Amino acid sequence: MNPISPEQFQALVIKSKLIDPDRLRKVWKDIPSNLRTDAGKMAAFLVKQRFLTEFQALKLLKGIRQGLVLGKYRILSPIGRGGMGTVYLARHENGSLVALKVLPPKRAKREERTLARFLREMELSQRVKHPNLARTHEVGTSQGIYFIAMEYIRGKSLKQLVVDEGPLSVDRASALFIEVSVGLAYAHARGLIHRDLKPSNIMVTPAGHAKILDFGLAMESDEEIPEDKTIIGGKGYVVGTMDFIAPEQIQNSADVDFRADLYALGCTMYYTLTGQPPFPGGSSKRKMKMHLTEFPEPIPEINPEVPEAFARIAEKLMEKDPSRRYQNADAVCEAIMPWSKDDQPVKQDDELSNTAIIEEVTHTKMHYWREIGTTLAAVVPSESGSQSTSMPNLELSEDEGEKRESTNKIVWNQKITNILLLVLSLLMLIIIVVLIFRQ
């Protein structure tokens, strides 16, 4: 049974501004009379007619309308989540699709460090415009929500690609890492150090092209270091991803140069060719110690199909001493180039209509949310009457960690209450037995 009435649902649709007023008047006339008595059936009709997405319908059926429209953008569906915010597929008022990264207002107010980092990303991400880097179209705020509107990139992250298909061949890996190196060279030439290059921050398009994402931990090469180490890191305060972090970034995250990204590139190559990070398993502390003092198992011993000469490129990138690595991304590109097939034509990514992209996102991104443990909830009944279509239960305005903590407290409070009631029952039973025996 739906928690809201058809009248409430209709009011929420109007207030949400998800559908233009002129279209909305026509929509209501088209809804069959036999569906108007049930909010779920009305929502199903609007989804089927493509006036709403399943995610939007879920929110409205749960009585939520705020946050579905941010300024010029209408939120369509969640597509990913980073350390600082959730990323949604959104439609600009001009009809174009973007990836909208948002920072929930509660988190912005509660965590000054996170807000400062997000503001930095808003500023730094606008400096890069290159085919192998995710492009930022616009940054801003709406309803107290900070957002970054980025180019929407179809495809899979390099991490997901390896998870789905296993280690990549040398031919395929070389083509990708040439493009990653070119993108890094461009960012480095503009004074930006990424500091969080890893497989999940590299998107691979359907045509096999690579694009680097997420400048959330980036810093400028000549940046004046703030006193607050929690913003960009520093000695004693490590920022980065432990499976792919350079030794010098562990020692002092704010005292690094472009070669820290090259170490991370070597670790990413290692993962792509073997299916595992250089130092799998163990705690973050152990991983940091290994990056500082140990060398990983040779790539050919894990994947014999990788020639030793190609593996040495990754091994040189992962040298502990930055002076022993390739000294810039252009040199990495030159080293990989001989392994790429020159006779392969450059593939172009196929262009899909906005409708096709939205449907693709809705049906192919679900595995991501299952992996991170997001609760899935049925949206609307299908034509057969079953509730098999699911979307993630996410809030734009709430931090998921806070919600999980609140849920855990409720569960524990209930357990404690049950235990106390059991103890009191036993005490009462003992008292009654004692009284009986005394008589």
Backbone hydrogen bonds in HBPLUS format (Angstrom, degrees):
<---DONOR---> <-ACCEPTOR-->    atom                        ^
c    i                          cat <-CA-CA->   ^        H-A-AA   ^      H-
h    n   atom  resd res      DA  || num        DHA   H-A  angle D-A-AA Bond
n    s   type  num  typ     dist DA aas  dist angle  dist       angle   num
A0009-PHE N   A0005-SER O   2.90 MM   4  6.17 159.7  1.94 154.1 160.2     1
A0010-GLN N   A0006-PRO O   2.92 MM   4  6.12 159.0  1.97 145.7 151.0     2
A0011-ALA N   A0007-GLU O   3.00 MM   4  6.24 156.9  2.06 144.8 150.9     3
A0012-LEU N   A0008-GLN O   2.92 MM   4  6.17 154.1  1.99 149.1 156.1     4
A0013-VAL N   A0009-PHE O   2.99 MM   4  6.26 157.6  2.04 152.8 158.4     5
A0014-ILE N   A0010-GLN O   3.12 MM   4  6.38 158.4  2.17 147.3 152.6     6
A0015-LYS N   A0011-ALA O   2.94 MM   4  6.16 167.2  1.96 151.9 155.3     7
A0016-SER N   A0012-LEU O   2.82 MM   4  5.84 144.5  1.94 146.7 156.1     8
A0024-LEU N   A0020-ASP O   2.78 MM   4  5.92 154.8  1.84 158.1 166.8     9
A0025-ARG N   A0021-PRO O   3.06 MM   4  6.30 154.3  2.13 152.3 155.6    10
A0027-VAL N   A0023-ARG O   2.84 MM   4  6.10 150.2  1.93 148.6 158.4    11
A0028-TRP N   A0024-LEU O   3.08 MM   4  6.37 163.5  2.11 158.5 158.6    12
A0030-ASP N   A0026-LYS O   3.17 MM   4  6.45 139.1  2.34 143.2 154.2    13
A0030-ASP N   A0027-VAL O   2.93 MM   3  5.17 128.3  2.20 101.8 116.1    14
A0031-ILE N   A0028-TRP O   3.39 MM   3  5.43 148.6  2.50  97.5 105.8    15
A0035-LEU N   A0032-PRO O   3.05 MM   3  5.60 162.3  2.09 116.6 122.3    16
A0036-ARG N   A0033-SER O   3.26 MM   3  5.32 151.0  2.35 102.3 110.5    17
A0038-ASP N   A0035-LEU O   3.35 MM   3  5.95 169.8  2.36 119.9 121.1    18
A0042-MET N   A0038-ASP O   3.05 MM   4  6.34 152.8  2.12 150.0 158.2    19
A0043-ALA N   A0039-ALA O   2.86 MM   4  6.10 157.7  1.91 149.2 155.4    20
A0044-ALA N   A0040-GLY O   2.89 MM   4  6.12 154.7  1.96 143.9 151.1    21
A0045-PHE N   A0041-LYS O   3.00 MM   4  6.19 153.4  2.07 141.6 148.1    22
A0046-LEU N   A0042-MET O   3.03 MM   4  6.35 159.8  2.07 149.8 154.7    23
A0047-VAL N   A0043-ALA O   2.91 MM   4  6.18 149.9  2.00 149.9 158.5    24
A0048-LYS N   A0044-ALA O   2.89 MM   4  6.06 163.4  1.92 148.9 153.8    25
A0049-GLN N   A0045-PHE O   2.93 MM   4  6.14 151.5  2.01 147.5 155.2    26
A0051-PHE N   A0046-LEU O   2.83 MM   5  5.19 156.1  1.89 164.7 164.4    27
A0052-LEU N   A0046-LEU O   3.27 MM   6  5.63 149.0  2.37 119.8 118.4    28
A0050-ARG N   A0047-VAL O   2.95 MM   3  4.88 154.1  2.02 101.7 109.6    29
A0057-ALA N   A0053-THR O   2.95 MM   4  6.21 161.9  1.99 152.8 158.1    30
A0058-LEU N   A0054-GLU O   2.92 MM   4  6.14 157.8  1.97 148.5 153.9    31
A0059-LYS N   A0055-PHE O   3.13 MM   4  6.41 161.6  2.16 150.5 154.5    32
A0060-LEU N   A0056-GLN O   3.01 MM   4  6.26 167.0  2.03 156.0 159.1    33
A0061-LEU N   A0057-ALA O   2.89 MM   4  6.03 160.8  1.92 153.6 159.1    34
A0062-LYS N   A0058-LEU O   3.12 MM   4  6.30 132.2  2.36 139.3 151.2    35
A0062-LYS N   A0059-LYS O   3.13 MM   3  5.18 133.7  2.35  95.9 108.7    36
A0064-ILE N   A0059-LYS O   2.79 MM   5  5.01 159.8  1.83 151.7 145.5    37
A0063-GLY N   A0060-LEU O   2.93 MM   3  4.97 158.5  1.98 106.8 111.3    38
A0068-LEU N   A0065-ARG O   3.45 MM   3  6.05 159.9  2.50 131.4 131.5    39
A0075-ILE N   A0068-LEU O   2.80 MM   7  5.12 160.4  1.84 146.7 152.9    40
A0070-LEU N   A0073-TYR O   2.77 MM   3  5.14 149.4  1.86 152.7 160.8    41
A0073-TYR N   A0070-LEU O   2.90 MM   3  5.14 165.7  1.92 127.7 129.5    42
A0093-GLU N   A0072-LYS O   2.88 MM  21  5.36 115.7  2.31 142.8 160.6    43
A0074-ARG N   A0091-ARG O   3.00 MM  17  5.25 155.9  2.06 137.6 144.6    44
A0091-ARG N   A0074-ARG O   2.97 MM  17  5.25 155.5  2.03 139.9 145.5    45
A0076-LEU N   A0089-LEU O   2.77 MM  13  5.48 161.0  1.81 158.8 159.0    46
A0077-SER N   A0089-LEU O   3.31 MM  12  5.27 154.3  2.38 136.7 140.0    47
A0089-LEU N   A0077-SER O   2.68 MM  12  5.27 165.5  1.70 171.9 171.5    48
A0079-ILE N   A0087-VAL O   2.87 MM   8  5.79 179.3  1.87 149.1 149.2    49
A0080-GLY N   A0087-VAL O   3.27 MM   7  5.03 142.9  2.42 144.0 136.7    50
A0087-VAL N   A0080-GLY O   2.82 MM   7  5.03 175.0  1.82 138.0 138.2    51
A0082-GLY N   A0085-GLY O   2.81 MM   3  5.40 170.9  1.82 173.2 170.4    52
A0102-VAL N   A0086-THR O   2.97 MM  16  5.72 166.9  1.99 162.8 164.3    53
A0088-TYR N   A0100-LEU O   2.83 MM  12  5.06 160.1  1.87 133.5 139.2    54
A0100-LEU N   A0088-TYR O   2.69 MM  12  5.06 168.4  1.70 159.0 159.6    55
A0090-ALA N   A0098-VAL O   2.94 MM   8  5.38 163.3  1.97 156.3 158.0    56
A0098-VAL N   A0090-ALA O   2.88 MM   8  5.38 158.7  1.92 152.6 157.3    57
A0092-HIS N   A0096-SER O   2.75 MM   4  5.33 163.3  1.78 165.9 169.1    58
A0095-GLY N   A0092-HIS O   2.81 MM   3  5.31 162.7  1.84 121.2 125.0    59
A0099-ALA N   A0150-MET O   2.84 MM  51  5.02 167.1  1.86 140.8 144.7    60
A0150-MET N   A0099-ALA O   2.77 MM  51  5.02 173.7  1.77 152.6 153.5    61
A0101-LYS N   A0148-ILE O   2.92 MM  47  5.10 166.1  1.94 150.7 149.0    62
A0148-ILE N   A0101-LYS O   2.82 MM  47  5.10 145.6  1.94 143.1 154.1    63
A0103-LEU N   A0146-TYR O   2.94 MM  43  5.37 154.1  2.01 152.4 156.4    64
A0107-ARG N   A0104-PRO O   3.12 MM   3  5.48 120.8  2.49 105.4 119.0    65
A0108-ALA N   A0104-PRO O   3.03 MM   4  6.32 154.0  2.10 150.9 159.2    66
A0109-LYS N   A0105-PRO O   2.98 MM   4  6.19 151.6  2.06 148.9 154.9    67
A0110-ARG N   A0106-LYS O   3.00 MM   4  6.11 151.9  2.08 142.0 150.1    68
A0111-GLU N   A0107-ARG O   2.84 MM   4  5.67 157.4  1.89 150.3 154.4    69
A0115-LEU N   A0111-GLU O   3.10 MM   4  6.43 163.4  2.13 155.2 159.7    70
A0116-ALA N   A0112-GLU O   2.89 MM   4  6.08 161.3  1.92 150.6 155.9    71
A0117-ARG N   A0113-ARG O   2.94 MM   4  6.20 155.4  2.00 149.0 155.6    72
A0118-PHE N   A0114-THR O   2.89 MM   4  6.09 156.7  1.95 148.2 155.0    73
A0119-LEU N   A0115-LEU O   2.89 MM   4  6.10 159.8  1.93 153.1 158.3    74
A0120-ARG N   A0116-ALA O   3.03 MM   4  6.24 149.2  2.13 139.8 148.2    75
A0121-GLU N   A0117-ARG O   2.90 MM   4  6.23 157.3  1.95 148.6 154.7    76
A0122-MET N   A0118-PHE O   2.87 MM   4  6.15 153.9  1.94 148.2 155.8    77
A0123-GLU N   A0119-LEU O   3.11 MM   4  6.37 145.9  2.23 139.8 147.9    78
A0123-GLU N   A0120-ARG O   3.08 MM   3  5.16 120.6  2.45  95.1 109.6    79
A0124-LEU N   A0120-ARG O   2.77 MM   4  5.99 175.5  1.77 164.7 165.5    80
A0125-SER N   A0121-GLU O   2.92 MM   4  5.56 162.1  1.95 143.7 149.1    81
A0127-ARG N   A0124-LEU O   3.05 MM   3  5.63 166.3  2.07 119.6 124.0    82
A0133-LEU N   A0130-HIS O   3.07 MM   3  5.31 164.7  2.09 120.2 120.3    83
A0212-ILE N   A0132-ASN O   2.85 MM  80  6.17 162.5  1.89 135.2 134.7    84
A0134-ALA N   A0212-ILE O   2.94 MM  78  5.98 167.8  1.95 161.4 157.4    85
A0151-GLU N   A0135-ARG O   2.70 MM  16  5.26 155.7  1.76 163.3 167.0    86
A0137-HIS N   A0149-ALA O   2.73 MM  12  5.56 150.2  1.82 151.2 161.6    87
A0138-GLU N   A0149-ALA O   3.28 MM  11  5.11 160.1  2.32 136.3 140.0    88
A0149-ALA N   A0138-GLU O   2.73 MM  11  5.11 163.6  1.76 162.6 166.2    89
A0140-GLY N   A0147-PHE O   3.11 MM   7  5.58 156.9  2.17 152.9 152.6    90
A0147-PHE N   A0140-GLY O   2.87 MM   7  5.58 162.8  1.90 160.9 158.5    91
A0142-SER N   A0145-ILE O   2.95 MM   3  5.19 147.6  2.06 132.9 142.7    92
A0145-ILE N   A0142-SER O   2.86 MM   3  5.19 159.7  1.90 113.4 120.3    93
A0156-LYS N   A0204-VAL O   3.09 MM  48  5.44 146.2  2.21 152.2 151.1    94
A0204-VAL N   A0156-LYS O   2.69 MM  48  5.44 166.1  1.71 161.0 165.2    95
A0161-LEU N   A0157-SER O   2.90 MM   4  6.18 154.3  1.97 152.4 160.6    96
A0158-LEU N   A0202-ILE O   2.72 MM  44  5.59 147.1  1.83 166.6 173.2    97
A0162-VAL N   A0158-LEU O   3.06 MM   4  6.29 158.1  2.11 148.7 152.5    98
A0159-LYS N   A0199-PRO O   3.24 MM  40  4.63 142.5  2.39 102.6  99.4    99
A0163-VAL N   A0159-LYS O   2.97 MM   4  6.24 156.9  2.02 148.7 156.0   100
A0164-ASP N   A0160-GLN O   2.86 MM   4  6.01 156.6  1.91 148.1 153.7   101
A0165-GLU N   A0161-LEU O   2.87 MM   4  5.93 157.9  1.92 147.8 154.2   102
A0166-GLY N   A0162-VAL O   2.67 MM   4  4.59 142.2  1.81 130.0 135.4   103
A0168-LEU N   A0272-THR O   2.94 MM 104  5.99 153.2  2.01 159.6 164.3   104
A0173-ALA N   A0169-SER O   2.85 MM   4  6.00 166.9  1.87 155.9 160.4   105
A0174-SER N   A0170-VAL O   2.82 MM   4  5.79 162.6  1.85 149.1 154.1   106
A0175-ALA N   A0171-ASP O   3.27 MM   4  6.44 158.7  2.31 143.0 147.9   107
A0176-LEU N   A0172-ARG O   3.21 MM   4  6.48 157.8  2.26 147.0 152.6   108
A0177-PHE N   A0173-ALA O   2.89 MM   4  6.09 167.0  1.91 159.0 162.4   109
A0178-ILE N   A0174-SER O   3.00 MM   4  6.06 139.7  2.17 144.6 153.0   110
A0180-VAL N   A0176-LEU O   2.97 MM   4  6.32 151.1  2.05 145.6 154.8   111
A0181-SER N   A0177-PHE O   2.95 MM   4  5.89 157.3  2.00 133.7 139.9   112
A0182-VAL N   A0178-ILE O   2.98 MM   4  6.23 152.9  2.06 144.6 152.1   113
A0183-GLY N   A0179-GLU O   2.96 MM   4  6.17 159.0  2.01 146.4 151.8   114
A0184-LEU N   A0180-VAL O   2.89 MM   4  6.16 158.7  1.94 150.5 156.4   115
A0185-ALA N   A0181-SER O   2.87 MM   4  6.05 160.0  1.91 148.3 154.0   116
A0186-TYR N   A0182-VAL O   3.10 MM   4  6.35 152.6  2.18 145.0 151.5   117
A0187-ALA N   A0183-GLY O   3.08 MM   4  6.41 163.5  2.11 150.4 154.1   118
A0188-HIS N   A0184-LEU O   2.79 MM   4  5.98 166.4  1.81 160.8 164.7   119
A0189-ALA N   A0185-ALA O   2.93 MM   4  6.03 150.2  2.02 141.7 149.6   120
A0190-ARG N   A0187-ALA O   3.09 MM   3  5.25 140.1  2.26  99.6 111.1   121
A0192-LEU N   A0187-ALA O   3.05 MM   5  5.39 164.3  2.07 145.1 141.4   122
A0191-GLY N   A0188-HIS O   2.91 MM   3  4.97 156.6  1.97 112.0 112.7   123
A0221-SER N   A0191-GLY O   2.82 MM  30  5.23 147.2  1.93 143.0 150.5   124
A0193-ILE N   A0219-MET O   2.88 MM  26  5.42 168.6  1.89 165.9 169.9   125
A0219-MET N   A0193-ILE O   3.04 MM  26  5.42 149.1  2.14 143.8 153.4   126
A0201-ASN N   A0198-LYS O   2.93 MM   3  5.37 153.6  2.00 115.6 124.2   127
A0202-ILE N   A0199-PRO O   3.30 MM   3  5.42 157.8  2.35 110.8 110.1   128
A0213-LEU N   A0201-ASN O   2.76 MM  12  4.95 167.9  1.78 150.1 149.2   129
A0203-MET N   A0211-LYS O   2.80 MM   8  5.15 161.8  1.84 160.5 157.5   130
A0211-LYS N   A0203-MET O   2.91 MM   8  5.15 145.9  2.03 145.8 153.1   131
A0205-THR N   A0209-HIS O   2.86 MM   4  5.23 160.5  1.90 149.5 154.4   132
A0208-GLY N   A0205-THR O   2.81 MM   3  5.13 162.2  1.84 116.7 122.1   133
A0218-ALA N   A0215-PHE O   3.21 MM   3  4.99 162.7  2.24 101.6 106.4   134
A0223-GLU N   A0220-GLU O   3.27 MM   3  4.95 162.8  2.30 108.5 106.3   135
A0231-ILE N   A0228-ASP O   3.29 MM   3  6.06 170.0  2.30 119.3 122.3   136
A0233-GLY N   A0229-LYS O   2.64 MM   4  4.64 133.3  1.85 141.2 151.3   137
A0234-GLY N   A0237-TYR O   3.03 MM   3  5.16 158.8  2.08 145.1 145.1   138
A0237-TYR N   A0234-GLY O   2.89 MM   3  5.16 163.5  1.92 130.6 131.9   139
A0244-PHE N   A0241-THR O   2.91 MM   3  5.71 157.1  1.97 128.6 135.4   140
A0249-GLN N   A0246-ALA O   3.03 MM   3  5.19 130.0  2.28 101.6 115.5   141
A0250-ILE N   A0246-ALA O   3.17 MM   4  6.57 137.3  2.36 147.0 158.9   142
A0250-ILE N   A0247-PRO O   3.08 MM   3  5.18 131.0  2.33  97.5 110.6   143
A0251-GLN N   A0247-PRO O   3.15 MM   4  6.53 152.7  2.23 147.4 154.6   144
A0252-ASN N   A0248-GLU O   2.99 MM   4  6.12 156.5  2.04 142.5 148.4   145
A0255-ASP N   A0252-ASN O   3.01 MM   3  5.38 157.8  2.06 113.6 120.8   146
A0260-ALA N   A0257-ASP O   3.06 MM   3  5.98 168.3  2.07 127.6 130.8   147
A0261-ASP N   A0258-PHE O   3.05 MM   3  5.57 132.0  2.29 109.7 120.5   148
A0263-TYR N   A0259-ARG O   3.09 MM   4  6.41 145.6  2.21 141.8 149.3   149
A0264-ALA N   A0260-ALA O   3.19 MM   4  6.50 161.4  2.22 144.8 149.4   150
A0265-LEU N   A0261-ASP O   2.85 MM   4  6.10 141.9  1.99 138.8 150.3   151
A0266-GLY N   A0262-LEU O   2.96 MM   4  6.26 149.4  2.06 142.3 149.4   152
A0266-GLY N   A0263-TYR O   3.06 MM   3  5.06 115.7  2.49  94.1 109.4   153
A0267-CYS N   A0263-TYR O   3.00 MM   4  6.41 155.0  2.07 151.0 157.6   154
A0268-THR N   A0264-ALA O   2.91 MM   4  6.11 149.5  2.00 143.2 152.0   155
A0269-MET N   A0265-LEU O   2.87 MM   4  6.16 151.4  1.95 147.7 155.4   156
A0270-TYR N   A0266-GLY O   2.93 MM   4  6.18 155.4  1.99 144.8 151.9   157
A0271-TYR N   A0267-CYS O   2.98 MM   4  6.29 158.0  2.03 146.4 151.2   158
A0272-THR N   A0268-THR O   2.97 MM   4  6.17 159.2  2.02 146.5 152.3   159
A0273-LEU N   A0269-MET O   2.98 MM   4  6.17 148.3  2.08 152.3 159.6   160
A0274-THR N   A0270-TYR O   2.98 MM   4  6.03 137.0  2.17 147.1 158.3   161
A0275-GLY N   A0271-TYR O   2.69 MM   4  4.98 150.0  1.77 139.7 145.9   162
A0287-LYS N   A0283-SER O   3.00 MM   4  6.32 162.1  2.03 150.4 155.3   163
A0288-MET N   A0284-SER O   2.94 MM   4  6.18 161.8  1.97 152.3 156.6   164
A0289-LYS N   A0285-LYS O   3.09 MM   4  6.33 157.5  2.14 144.3 150.4   165
A0290-MET N   A0286-ARG O   2.94 MM   4  6.23 155.0  2.01 152.3 159.3   166
A0291-HIS N   A0287-LYS O   2.94 MM   4  6.25 159.8  1.98 154.4 159.4   167
A0292-LEU N   A0288-MET O   3.07 MM   4  6.28 145.0  2.20 143.1 152.5   168
A0293-THR N   A0289-LYS O   3.00 MM   4  6.16 144.1  2.13 146.2 155.5   169
A0294-GLU N   A0290-MET O   2.78 MM   4  4.82 157.5  1.83 134.2 140.8   170
A0301-GLU N   A0298-PRO O   3.11 MM   3  5.56 138.3  2.29 109.6 120.8   171
A0302-ILE N   A0299-ILE O   2.96 MM   3  5.37 140.7  2.12 111.6 122.6   172
A0303-ASN N   A0299-ILE O   2.82 MM   4  6.00 169.1  1.83 161.9 165.7   173
A0306-VAL N   A0303-ASN O   3.09 MM   3  6.00 172.0  2.10 130.3 132.2   174
A0310-PHE N   A0307-PRO O   3.13 MM   3  5.45 124.4  2.45 103.7 116.6   175
A0311-ALA N   A0307-PRO O   3.01 MM   4  6.30 162.0  2.05 154.1 159.9   176
A0312-ARG N   A0308-GLU O   2.94 MM   4  6.11 139.4  2.11 143.9 153.7   177
A0313-ILE N   A0310-PHE O   3.07 MM   3  5.55 148.1  2.18 109.6 118.3   178
A0315-GLU N   A0311-ALA O   3.00 MM   4  6.32 159.0  2.04 149.2 156.1   179
A0316-LYS N   A0312-ARG O   2.85 MM   4  5.92 152.1  1.93 141.2 147.3   180
A0317-LEU N   A0313-ILE O   3.11 MM   4  6.36 153.5  2.18 142.8 150.1   181
A0318-MET N   A0314-ALA O   3.04 MM   4  6.31 135.5  2.25 140.9 152.9   182
A0319-GLU N   A0316-LYS O   3.27 MM   3  5.38 159.3  2.31 111.6 110.5   183
A0324-ARG N   A0321-ASP O   2.92 MM   3  5.58 162.0  1.95 124.8 130.6   184
A0325-ARG N   A0322-PRO O   3.20 MM   3  5.38 159.9  2.24 105.5 111.7   185
A0333-CYS N   A0329-ALA O   2.99 MM   4  6.29 158.4  2.04 149.6 155.0   186
A0334-GLU N   A0330-ASP O   3.03 MM   4  6.33 154.8  2.09 146.9 153.3   187
A0335-ALA N   A0331-ALA O   3.05 MM   4  6.27 148.1  2.16 140.5 148.8   188
A0336-ILE N   A0332-VAL O   3.01 MM   4  6.31 149.4  2.11 151.3 159.3   189
A0337-MET N   A0333-CYS O   2.95 MM   4  5.98 145.6  2.07 147.7 157.1   190
A0339-TRP N   A0336-ILE O   2.89 MM   3  5.64 153.6  1.96 128.1 136.2   191
A0340-SER N   A0337-MET O   3.02 MM   3  5.39 164.5  2.04 117.3 122.4   192
A0344-GLN N   A0341-LYS O   3.45 MM   3  5.83 167.8  2.46 109.3 112.2   193
A0357-ILE N   A0353-SER O   3.01 MM   4  6.32 156.2  2.07 154.3 161.2   194
A0358-ILE N   A0354-ASN O   2.96 MM   4  6.19 162.5  1.99 152.7 156.8   195
A0359-GLU N   A0355-THR O   3.05 MM   4  6.29 162.4  2.08 149.6 154.1   196
A0360-GLU N   A0356-ALA O   2.90 MM   4  6.06 151.7  1.98 142.7 151.2   197
A0361-VAL N   A0357-ILE O   2.89 MM   4  6.15 160.5  1.93 154.8 158.9   198
A0362-THR N   A0358-ILE O   2.99 MM   4  6.18 166.7  2.00 151.3 154.9   199
A0363-HIS N   A0359-GLU O   3.10 MM   4  6.23 153.2  2.17 146.4 152.3   200
A0364-THR N   A0360-GLU O   2.88 MM   4  5.80 137.2  2.07 148.3 158.6   201
A0365-LYS N   A0361-VAL O   3.18 MM   4  5.56 149.2  2.28 144.6 145.2   202
A0368-TYR N   A0365-LYS O   3.12 MM   3  5.66 135.0  2.33 111.7 122.3   203
A0370-ARG N   A0366-MET O   3.15 MM   4  6.49 152.8  2.23 151.9 160.1   204
A0371-GLU N   A0367-HIS O   2.99 MM   4  6.18 152.9  2.06 147.0 153.9   205
A0372-ILE N   A0368-TYR O   3.24 MM   4  6.60 153.2  2.31 148.4 153.9   206
A0374-THR N   A0369-TRP O   3.04 MM   5  5.39 146.7  2.15 164.4 162.5   207
A0373-GLY N   A0370-ARG O   3.17 MM   3  5.17 156.2  2.23 101.2 107.9   208
A0393-ASN N   A0375-THR O   2.99 MM  18  5.78 156.4  2.05 177.7 174.6   209
A0377-ALA N   A0391-MET O   3.21 MM  14  5.93 170.2  2.22 155.5 155.6   210
A0391-MET N   A0377-ALA O   3.30 MM  14  5.93 158.3  2.35 150.2 152.0   211
A0379-VAL N   A0389-THR O   3.14 MM  10  6.19 158.4  2.19 159.4 160.3   212
A0382-SER N   A0386-SER O   2.89 MM   4  5.68 168.3  1.90 168.9 167.9   213
A0385-GLY N   A0382-SER O   2.88 MM   3  5.20 154.7  1.95 109.5 118.1   214
A0402-GLU N   A0399-ASP O   3.05 MM   3  5.37 121.8  2.40 104.0 117.9   215
A0403-LYS N   A0399-ASP O   3.12 MM   4  6.51 156.1  2.18 151.6 158.5   216
A0404-ARG N   A0400-GLU O   2.88 MM   4  6.10 159.7  1.93 151.1 156.6   217
A0405-GLU N   A0401-GLY O   2.91 MM   4  6.08 156.5  1.96 144.2 150.9   218
A0406-SER N   A0402-GLU O   2.91 MM   4  6.13 156.2  1.97 147.0 153.6   219
A0407-THR N   A0403-LYS O   2.89 MM   4  6.15 157.3  1.95 148.5 154.7   220
A0408-ASN N   A0404-ARG O   2.88 MM   4  6.14 158.8  1.92 149.8 155.5   221
A0409-LYS N   A0405-GLU O   3.00 MM   4  6.25 153.6  2.07 147.2 153.9   222
A0410-ILE N   A0406-SER O   3.10 MM   4  6.40 156.9  2.15 148.1 153.6   223
A0411-VAL N   A0407-THR O   3.02 MM   4  6.33 162.3  2.06 152.6 157.1   224
A0412-TRP N   A0408-ASN O   2.93 MM   4  6.17 165.5  1.95 153.3 156.8   225
A0413-ASN N   A0409-LYS O   2.84 MM   4  5.97 159.7  1.88 150.6 156.7   226
A0414-GLN N   A0410-ILE O   2.97 MM   4  6.17 154.6  2.03 146.9 153.6   227
A0415-LYS N   A0411-VAL O   2.99 MM   4  6.31 153.2  2.07 146.0 153.6   228
A0416-ILE N   A0412-TRP O   2.90 MM   4  6.15 162.7  1.93 154.2 158.2   229
A0417-THR N   A0413-ASN O   2.94 MM   4  6.13 159.7  1.99 146.5 152.3   230
A0418-ASN N   A0414-GLN O   2.97 MM   4  6.21 158.5  2.02 147.7 153.2   231
A0419-ILE N   A0415-LYS O   2.99 MM   4  6.26 155.7  2.05 148.8 155.4   232
A0420-LEU N   A0416-ILE O   2.93 MM   4  6.20 163.1  1.96 154.4 158.5   233
A0421-LEU N   A0417-THR O   2.98 MM   4  6.21 159.9  2.02 150.9 156.3   234
A0422-LEU N   A0418-ASN O   3.01 MM   4  6.23 152.2  2.08 143.3 150.9   235
A0423-VAL N   A0419-ILE O   2.91 MM   4  6.22 158.8  1.95 152.5 158.1   236
A0424-LEU N   A0420-LEU O   2.91 MM   4  6.15 163.6  1.94 153.1 157.1   237
A0425-SER N   A0421-LEU O   2.95 MM   4  6.11 153.1  2.02 143.1 150.7   238
A0426-LEU N   A0422-LEU O   3.01 MM   4  6.29 155.0  2.07 148.0 154.3   239
A0427-LEU N   A0423-VAL O   2.97 MM   4  6.26 157.0  2.02 150.0 156.4   240
A0428-MET N   A0424-LEU O   2.94 MM   4  6.16 160.3  1.98 149.9 154.8   241
A0429-LEU N   A0425-SER O   2.98 MM   4  6.21 153.4  2.06 143.8 151.4   242
A0430-ILE N   A0426-LEU O   2.92 MM   4  6.19 155.6  1.98 148.9 155.3   243
A0431-ILE N   A0427-LEU O   2.92 MM   4  6.18 161.1  1.96 151.5 156.5   244
A0432-ILE N   A0428-MET O   2.95 MM   4  6.18 160.7  1.99 148.1 153.3   245
A0433-VAL N   A0429-LEU O   2.98 MM   4  6.21 162.1  2.01 149.3 154.0   246
A0434-VAL N   A0430-ILE O   2.92 MM   4  6.15 160.9  1.96 152.4 157.5   247
A0435-LEU N   A0431-ILE O   2.97 MM   4  6.19 160.8  2.01 151.6 156.4   248
A0436-ILE N   A0432-ILE O   2.98 MM   4  6.23 155.2  2.05 149.6 156.3   249
A0437-PHE N   A0433-VAL O   3.09 MM   4  6.34 162.2  2.12 151.8 155.4   250
A0438-ARG N   A0434-VAL O   3.04 MM   4  6.27 152.4  2.12 148.1 155.7   251
A0439-GLN N   A0435-LEU O   3.19 MM   4  6.44 146.6  2.31 143.1 150.8   252
